[in-house]
Structures are given as C-alpha cells and as structure tokens.
Amino acid sequence: MEQEFVRHLSADSRYFRFMGSLRELPKKKLKLFTEIDYQRHMAFVATIQSEGKELEIGTARYAATDKPGTCEFAIVIDDAWQGSGVGGQLMYSLETAAREQGFKTMEGIVLAGNYKMLRFSRQLGFRCYHQPGEADTVRLELTL
Ligand SMILES: CC(C)(COP(=O)(O)OP(=O)(O)OC[C@H]1O[C@@H](n2cnc3c(N)ncnc32)[C@H](O)[C@@H]1OP(=O)(O)O)[C@@H](O)C(=O)NCCC(=O)NCCS
C-alpha cells in the first residue's frame, strides 16, 4: 500500500517529500517506513476505501534524532487530496503521539522553494530558520 501510494504521487510531490527524483521507495526504505517501533519511529497513514480496496492517501511520520528530546518529521499527501485537511489531521495525530512519547521538539527540513509546505507548517505553529550555507533548504521547528 505504501509503495503504491509513493508511485501514485506526482513528480513534484515526490521531489518535495524526498528531495530527489525517486519513482518508488528502495527496498530498504520501504522496510524502514513500514516496520516502525511506535515510539522512536512513529507513522500515521490516512486511507480511503475505493472499489473494495484500501488506498493510502497520505502519511506523516517522525523519527527520533541524535538530539535528546527531538524528533524529525516528514509528511506527504496524495495530490488529489492536498488542500482538503488530511495533512492537518495527520500532523495533529503525529504531534500528539510525539508529545506522549516525551519528545519536546519536532523539526523538519524542507526545500526553500516548497511554499505550500512552508505556509502549511507556519499555520501549524512551526518556526522557520534559514541555516548558514544551506540556501536550498529551510529548517522547521515546533516546541511540542
Ligand atoms: C504540504 C502538504 C503536506 C500539506 O498537506 P494538505 O493535506 O494539503 O494540507 P491541509 O489540507 O491539511 O491544509 C490546508 C489548509 O489548512 C491549514 N491547516 C491545516 N491544519 C491546520 C491546523 N491544525 N491549524 C491551522 N491551520 C491548519 C493549512 O495551513 C492550509 O491552509 P490554507 O487553506 O490557507 O492553504 C501537502 O501539500 C503535500 O503533501 N505536499 C507535497 C509533499 C511535501 O512537500 N512534503 C513536505 C516535505 S516533508
């Protein structure tokens, strides 16, 4: 289901999510994404029923970083569902889960040209930081 979801994303959404031009998840990444421990690595997926089949339409995940109390998040929504509130719902669940696991800070790295994500994350309360020497990316940070 996860692989089908990634294959179905537009090239732009895949590029913004993975910061590269991958068409599908390499085996190792697919395993990492789907075999989580629900504590240091958590993921939520949004699904719909379509023609008797469960289809993934969005996913948000976090993973603990080396910095104590800090996790890094990522999110992507199927193109046809973007702008319909799915992303907001997934982020709400993800932030709640991270807080419950004792994380204090959630951070993320996004491409500086990803205006939709920058707008979305600002509305969710994330602060944006431009990092010296990293003109292509912006760091997002939320106190949980
Ligand atoms: C950026 C992205 C995740 C947003 O997801 P989405 O499902 O389209 O977002 P939503 O529909 O939940 O949000 C839509 C609107 O509600 C706002 N919103 C959602 N939840 C909110 C909340 N809890 N509080 C305030 N505002 C909220 C959003 O900011 C946005 O505002 P707008 O209508 O003024 O634009 C999505 O466009 C996407 O998948 N992009 C490609 C992948 C990507 O760039 N990932 C980021 C790198 S990890």
The ligand as an SDF file (V2000), in Angstrom:
LIG
                    3D

 48 50  0  0  0  0  0  0  0  0999 V2000
    2.3500   20.3970    2.2950 C   0  0  0  0  0  0  0  0  0  0  0  0
    1.2960   19.2990    2.4170 C   0  0  0  0  0  0  0  0  0  0  0  0
    1.7980   18.2040    3.3470 C   0  0  0  0  0  0  0  0  0  0  0  0
    0.0330   19.9220    3.0230 C   0  0  0  0  0  0  0  0  0  0  0  0
   -0.9630   18.9260    3.2090 O   0  0  0  0  0  0  0  0  0  0  0  0
   -2.5120   19.2040    2.8950 P   0  0  0  0  0  0  0  0  0  0  0  0
   -3.2850   17.9900    3.1810 O   0  0  0  0  0  0  0  0  0  0  0  0
   -2.6020   19.7580    1.5280 O   0  0  0  0  0  0  0  0  0  0  0  0
   -2.8440   20.3360    3.9680 O   0  0  0  0  0  0  0  0  0  0  0  0
   -4.2700   20.6460    4.6150 P   0  0  0  0  0  0  0  0  0  0  0  0
   -5.3320   20.4660    3.5860 O   0  0  0  0  0  0  0  0  0  0  0  0
   -4.4250   19.9480    5.9040 O   0  0  0  0  0  0  0  0  0  0  0  0
   -4.1340   22.1860    4.9190 O   0  0  0  0  0  0  0  0  0  0  0  0
   -4.8670   23.0590    4.1500 C   0  0  0  0  0  0  0  0  0  0  0  0
   -5.0610   24.3410    4.8510 C   0  0  0  0  0  0  0  0  0  0  0  0
   -5.4700   24.2270    6.2160 O   0  0  0  0  0  0  0  0  0  0  0  0
   -4.4670   24.7470    7.1010 C   0  0  0  0  0  0  0  0  0  0  0  0
   -4.4210   23.9040    8.3000 N   0  0  0  0  0  0  0  0  0  0  0  0
   -4.4780   22.5550    8.3440 C   0  0  0  0  0  0  0  0  0  0  0  0
   -4.4230   22.1440    9.6320 N   0  0  0  0  0  0  0  0  0  0  0  0
   -4.3490   23.2620   10.4110 C   0  0  0  0  0  0  0  0  0  0  0  0
   -4.2650   23.4910   11.8070 C   0  0  0  0  0  0  0  0  0  0  0  0
   -4.2610   22.4870   12.7010 N   0  0  0  0  0  0  0  0  0  0  0  0
   -4.1710   24.7760   12.2490 N   0  0  0  0  0  0  0  0  0  0  0  0
   -4.1720   25.7940   11.3750 C   0  0  0  0  0  0  0  0  0  0  0  0
   -4.2480   25.6380   10.0320 N   0  0  0  0  0  0  0  0  0  0  0  0
   -4.3390   24.3890    9.5670 C   0  0  0  0  0  0  0  0  0  0  0  0
   -3.2770   24.6920    6.2580 C   0  0  0  0  0  0  0  0  0  0  0  0
   -2.2590   25.5390    6.6480 O   0  0  0  0  0  0  0  0  0  0  0  0
   -3.8540   25.1340    4.9210 C   0  0  0  0  0  0  0  0  0  0  0  0
   -4.2720   26.4960    4.8960 O   0  0  0  0  0  0  0  0  0  0  0  0
   -4.8210   27.2200    3.5490 P   0  0  0  0  0  0  0  0  0  0  0  0
   -6.1400   26.6230    3.2220 O   0  0  0  0  0  0  0  0  0  0  0  0
   -4.9380   28.6300    3.9750 O   0  0  0  0  0  0  0  0  0  0  0  0
   -3.8130   26.9300    2.4830 O   0  0  0  0  0  0  0  0  0  0  0  0
    0.9230   18.7190    1.0190 C   0  0  0  0  0  0  0  0  0  0  0  0
    0.6680   19.7670    0.1550 O   0  0  0  0  0  0  0  0  0  0  0  0
    1.9700   17.8040    0.4050 C   0  0  0  0  0  0  0  0  0  0  0  0
    1.8920   16.5810    0.5500 O   0  0  0  0  0  0  0  0  0  0  0  0
    2.9770   18.3520   -0.3340 N   0  0  0  0  0  0  0  0  0  0  0  0
    3.9690   17.5380   -1.0300 C   0  0  0  0  0  0  0  0  0  0  0  0
    4.9530   16.8530   -0.0930 C   0  0  0  0  0  0  0  0  0  0  0  0
    5.7240   17.8410    0.7260 C   0  0  0  0  0  0  0  0  0  0  0  0
    6.0350   18.9390    0.3010 O   0  0  0  0  0  0  0  0  0  0  0  0
    6.0850   17.4280    1.9530 N   0  0  0  0  0  0  0  0  0  0  0  0
    6.8610   18.2790    2.8280 C   0  0  0  0  0  0  0  0  0  0  0  0
    8.2610   17.8080    2.9890 C   0  0  0  0  0  0  0  0  0  0  0  0
    8.3880   16.6770    4.3230 S   0  0  0  0  0  0  0  0  0  0  0  0
  1  2  1  0
  2  3  1  0
  2  4  1  0
  2 36  1  0
  4  5  1  0
  5  6  1  0
  6  7  2  0
  6  8  1  0
  6  9  1  0
  9 10  1  0
 10 11  2  0
 10 12  1  0
 10 13  1  0
 13 14  1  0
 14 15  1  0
 15 16  1  0
 15 30  1  0
 16 17  1  0
 17 18  1  0
 17 28  1  0
 18 19  1  0
 18 27  1  0
 19 20  2  0
 20 21  1  0
 21 22  1  0
 21 27  2  0
 22 23  1  0
 22 24  2  0
 24 25  1  0
 25 26  2  0
 26 27  1  0
 28 29  1  0
 28 30  1  0
 30 31  1  0
 31 32  1  0
 32 33  2  0
 32 34  1  0
 32 35  1  0
 36 37  1  0
 36 38  1  0
 38 39  2  0
 38 40  1  0
 40 41  1  0
 41 42  1  0
 42 43  1  0
 43 44  2  0
 43 45  1  0
 45 46  1  0
 46 47  1  0
 47 48  1  0
M  END
$$$$
